[in-house]
Each structure stands twice: as C-alpha cells, then as structure tokens.
Amino acid sequence: MNIILIGIQGSGKSTQGNLLSEKLGIPYLSAGHIFRILSKQKTPLGHQIKVVMNAGFLIPNEKTLKIVEDYLEKPEYKNGFILDGFPRTLVQAKKFRIRVDKAIYIKISDKEALWRISGREEIREDETLMAIRKRIEMFHKFTEPVLEYYRSNGVLIEVDGERPVIDISEDILSKID
C-alpha cells in the first residue's frame, strides 16, 4: 500500500507515519528528511536545497519529483511506503508516476502548528519563525489544492490532528482498512 501523509508543519505527520509503519509493516519516509540530507552535502544541489529550505520556500516541482521518485525506487519501498511531505503542489501530485492508494490529511490550525513547533525541544536549522510562517502560507497556497485532487480521486482521508496521538492513529487505521 502506498500512503501519502499531508499536513501543515507540526501536524504530526512523522509521529503518525512511524506509528503506521509499525502497524502496517511498510517503511515510513519523510521527503523533508531526504532534502535535509541533501542540503548537508557539499554539492551545488545541496547548497541550492539548503538556501531554498532555510528561506521557507518550496524546492522546484521537477527537481522534487525526480528526487522523490528516484528515492522510492530503492528496494525497501517496492512493497509500499508511507510518505510524508510530498506532494506539496498540484503539479507534483498530477505528475507523480507512482500510484497513491491513500492520502491522509492530518488537519490542525495554523495556531496549533506554531504552538507545537515552538514547543519542540530540538529546533532544526530550517525552523526559524519566519521560515515556519512562510511554510504555513505556502501550505495554504500550494498544498490545499492537492487535497482536492486526492479527494476527487477518491483516496483522501481527513482526520482531526488536534487530538491525542493514539486517537488519531486509531482513526487513520480504521479509515484505511
């Protein structure tokens, strides 16, 4: 099963992705993690990704598609995956050549997202207040149309992400079975 997790930064995608991975026995992968690894490489691509991410902007569609699709060609993903943080734009959703069985939207308010991120013990380099606000703005502008795309394809599941972690997890599992 190929599952996409969608939600604003701080919505709990990685928490739910790891729980789902454990329950379903398929690997969890964060697109953000892929890009953070690349941004640390001393290459032109690594530098470009670092600059774009630290400013809170999105990596261009074609580059993102190629990086994510190439990564998903690894053998560990041949029987399915749980992918968080991709697609972030309608172009990416429409051009993604890998079948998506379920797209799970973990819905939280902007205020809740800011509160959760500011309360983290470990703040990443790309989590400045300015970058987070920019990402929230980008989510509303570019990622919300992705929700409608998956809804129209009959694969979107929406869950209230402002509840206890276990309740959200059980809700997701009940809706994908």
Backbone hydrogen bonds, N-H to C=O, Kabsch-Sander energy under -0.5 kcal/mol:
donor,donor_aa,acceptor,acceptor_aa,energy
3,I,1,M,-0.6
3,I,81,F,-3.0
4,I,102,K,-2.6
5,L,83,L,-3.3
6,I,4,I,-0.5
6,I,104,I,-3.5
11,S,8,I,-2.1
16,Q,12,G,-2.8
17,G,13,K,-3.0
18,N,14,S,-2.4
19,L,15,T,-2.0
20,L,16,Q,-2.9
21,S,17,G,-2.3
22,E,18,N,-2.0
23,K,19,L,-2.3
24,L,20,L,-3.3
25,G,21,S,-1.9
26,I,21,S,-0.6
29,L,82,I,-3.0
31,A,29,L,-0.5
31,A,84,D,-3.2
34,I,30,S,-1.8
35,F,31,A,-2.4
36,R,32,G,-2.5
37,I,33,H,-2.4
38,L,34,I,-2.3
39,S,35,F,-2.4
40,K,36,R,-0.8
40,K,37,I,-0.9
41,Q,38,L,-1.4
43,T,41,Q,-2.1
47,H,43,T,-2.6
48,Q,44,P,-2.4
49,I,45,L,-2.7
50,K,46,G,-2.3
51,V,47,H,-2.4
52,V,48,Q,-2.3
53,M,49,I,-2.8
54,N,50,K,-2.6
55,A,51,V,-1.2
56,G,53,M,-1.5
57,F,52,V,-2.1
64,T,60,P,-2.6
65,L,61,N,-3.0
66,K,62,E,-2.2
67,I,63,K,-2.4
68,V,64,T,-2.7
69,E,65,L,-2.8
70,D,66,K,-2.5
71,Y,67,I,-2.0
72,L,68,V,-2.3
73,E,70,D,-1.1
74,K,71,Y,-1.6
77,Y,74,K,-2.0
78,K,75,P,-1.7
80,G,77,Y,-1.4
81,F,1,M,-1.2
82,I,27,P,-2.3
83,L,3,I,-3.1
84,D,29,L,-2.4
85,G,5,L,-1.4
93,A,89,T,-2.1
94,K,90,L,-2.7
95,K,91,V,-2.2
96,F,92,Q,-1.4
101,D,2,N,-2.3
101,D,99,R,-0.5
102,K,2,N,-1.6
103,A,155,V,-2.7
104,I,4,I,-3.3
104,I,102,K,-0.5
105,Y,103,A,-0.6
105,Y,157,I,-3.4
106,I,6,I,-2.9
106,I,104,I,-0.7
107,K,105,Y,-0.9
107,K,159,V,-2.7
113,A,109,S,-2.2
114,L,110,D,-2.5
115,W,111,K,-2.3
116,R,112,E,-2.7
117,I,113,A,-2.5
118,S,114,L,-2.3
119,G,115,W,-1.0
120,R,117,I,-1.4
123,I,121,E,-0.6
124,R,122,E,-0.5
127,E,124,R,-1.9
132,I,128,T,-2.8
133,R,129,L,-2.5
134,K,130,M,-2.1
135,R,131,A,-2.4
136,I,132,I,-2.5
137,E,133,R,-2.3
138,M,134,K,-2.7
139,F,135,R,-2.5
140,H,136,I,-2.0
141,K,137,E,-2.1
142,F,138,M,-3.4
143,T,138,M,-0.8
143,T,139,F,-1.4
144,E,139,F,-1.8
146,V,143,T,-1.2
147,L,143,T,-1.2
147,L,144,E,-0.5
148,E,144,E,-1.2
149,Y,145,P,-1.8
150,Y,146,V,-2.4
151,R,147,L,-2.4
152,S,148,E,-2.7
153,N,149,Y,-1.1
154,G,151,R,-1.6
155,V,150,Y,-2.2
156,L,150,Y,-0.9
157,I,103,A,-2.9
159,V,105,Y,-2.7
161,G,107,K,-2.7
161,G,159,V,-0.7
167,D,164,P,-0.5
168,I,164,P,-2.0
169,S,165,V,-2.4
170,E,166,I,-2.5
171,D,167,D,-2.2
172,I,168,I,-2.6
173,L,169,S,-2.6
174,S,170,E,-2.3
175,K,171,D,-1.5
176,I,172,I,-1.5
177,D,173,L,-1.2
